[in-house]
Amino acid sequence: MNMITAGMVKELRESTGAGMMDCKKALTETNGDMDKAVDFLREKGLAAAAKKAGRVAAEGLVESYIHGGGRIGVLLEINCETDFVAKTDGFKALARDIAMQIAAANPSYVSRSEVPASVVEHEREVLRAQALNEGKPANIVEKMIEGRVEKYYKEVCLLEQVFIKDTDKTVTQLINESISKIGENINIRRFTRYQLGEGIEKKSNDFAAEVMAAVTK
């Protein structure tokens, strides 16, 4: 029998929205076959999100969120299948929560599939240098890098971030729960986050010059 790892359970849980123990049981029953495990959960009625994942979600709304008296702003496009669902309080609440997540946690991408390979490779190089500078043995450096890359994804990818209002779940799990409740596929398509003054080189005052100016007045 194939060994069932925590990573496999996590992957299945995030793709189906099913509980951890149910995912572990599904993988055990199917000898670690991910596709068969999804089918197993669907047959048991435990994979509501998986059943709807292939449906086209072209409706939805653009949610806006302003925080800190206008210092941070977010625009989010979140999609569902029908205009009816887009107008429901549950869907609007989900959009609001995710916009707040973006404002607070500042992700750079929706999912890891959007992260350019060049960015990941650069991150690996930096992490490799850090590990070696810490004096870690070369034979375990690569394993450490993989672990740290996974941590990097959890920091910069919205869907993998811990949900700020419930740290026991990720944003993906939050969305999967909403799919189960609402009954439609839901996707995060894109977002933009603005922070006041971001990217502007702020003028640095010369203290000595200020003193001299005051003296000569």
N, C-alpha and C positions, 0 to 999 in steps of 0.2 A: 504493500500500500504506500502511496506517495505521502510524504510528510506534509501535514497541513500547517502552514506558517501563519503568524499573526498578520503578515502583509497580505496573504491571500484572503483571509477573513475580512480585512479592512477593505480591500478592493471590491469584494463581493457585496459587502454592506453598503458601500458608497454607490455602487451601480444599481442596487435594487431597493435600498431603503429598509431592508429587513433587519431584524435585530441581530446582535452579535452571536448569540448562542444558536439562533436559527441558521445563520450563515455557516457557522462552524459545523453544525450537524449536516447541512446540505453538502458541504465539501467532503466531509467524512463519508457520507453515503454514496457520493459519486467519485470517490477515489481522487479527489483534487481536481477534477475536470470542471473548469469555470463555467463553460457553456451549459453542461449538464446540471451544474449546481443552480444556475439561474432558472432552468426549466423545473428543477425540483421545487424551488421556492414558489414559482408561479403556480405549479400544480397544487401546492398547499395554500395558495392564496396569500402568500407572504411577500410577494414581490410586485406590489401595485405600481411602483415607479417603473420597473422594468417593462411591464406590459405596455406602458404608454410612451416609452422613450423614443420609439420610431415614428410617432405621429408628428405631423407638421404643425409647428407652433408659430403662426404668422400674425396673430392678433396680440393684444397686450396693451402696454402703456409706457410712456416716458415719465419716469418719476423724478422730481427735483427735491433736493434737500439742502437747506442752508443752516449752517451751524456757527456758533461762536459770534453772533452778532454780525454775520456777513463775512467772516474771515475764511470760512471753508464752504465750498459749494459742490454738489454732486448732481450729475445728470446720468440717469440709468435707463437703459432700454431692457425691459423684461417682457418676455413673450409667453402667451398661452395659445390655446387652440381657437377660442371663440370670443367674440366681443362681449357676450353675456358674462362670461367668467371674469373678463378684464374689468368689469364694472362692479364686481362683488367686493364687499368689505374685506373678506379674507385675502383676496389677491392684492388689494391695495395695501393691506397691512404688511403682507410679505414684501412688496416692493419698497415700502417705507423702511422696514427692518434692514433690508439689504443695502439701501442707500445710506442708512446710518452706519452700517458695517463699513462701507467704503470710506465714509468720512472719517471714522475712528481708526480703522486699521490700515488705510492707505495701500491697498494692493496695487500691483502694476499690471496684472493680467487677469483675465477671467479664469483660465485653466492652464495647466502646464503645457498643453498642446500649443499654446500661443507663445510660449517662451522661445525666442530664437536659439538655435543650436549654439551660435557664437557666444551668446550670453551665458548659457549653461557651461560651456567649455571654459570661459574666462573665470566663472565662479569656481570651477574645479581646480584651476591653476592656483587661484588665490588660496583656496582651502588646503591644497596640497602643500603650498609654501608654509602656511600656518602650522600644519601638522608637523612638518619636518623641523620647523623652528622651535616647536614645543618639545622636540627630542623624541618624538614617537618612532618606534621601529618601522622600518620601511615596509615590512611584510604585513603590517596592519593599517598602514596609511590609507590604502585604497578603500578598505572597508569603512574607515572613518569618514572618508570623503563621501561615499555613497550615503552614509547616515546624515551627514551635514547637508548634502544636496537635497535630500528629502525634507530636511528642516527648512531649507531655503524656499522650496516649493510651497511649504505651508505658510511661509511669511508673505510671499509675493503673489500667490494665486488665490483669488477671491474664493473659489469653490473649495479650496483646501484649508482655508483659515478657520480657526475656532470661532464659533459664533459669539459675539460679544455679550449677548443677553442670556446665553446659556452655554457655558464653557464645556458642558458634557457632550456637545454635538458640533459638527462642522457645518459650514454653510450648505454644502451638498446634502447633508442629512436633513437640514431645515427645509430645503427645497423638496426633497423626496417625501417628507412628511406632508407638505402642502399638496403635492401631487396626489397622495393617497386620499386626502380630505376633499380636495376640489374635484378630482376625477379627470384632470386634463394634464397633458404634458406641459411642463414649464421650463423655459430656457432663459438664461442670462445671456443676452447677445453682446452688449457692450456698455461701457461706462466711461465717464470723464470726471475727474476730480480736480477742482481748482482750489488753490490755497493763496490767499492774499500775499502778494509780494514774492511768490515763489519764482526763482530764476532771475530775479533782479539783484544786481550787485549794489548793495546798500552803501551809501557814502559813509566813510569812516572819518570822523572829525579829528583834526590834529589838536590835541589838548594844549600843547605849547603855543600853537598859533592863536588859539582862543584866548589864552592868558595875555599874550602880547597885544592882541587887539583890544582887550579890555583895559590894559595899562595905558595904551596910547590914546584912548578916548578922552 
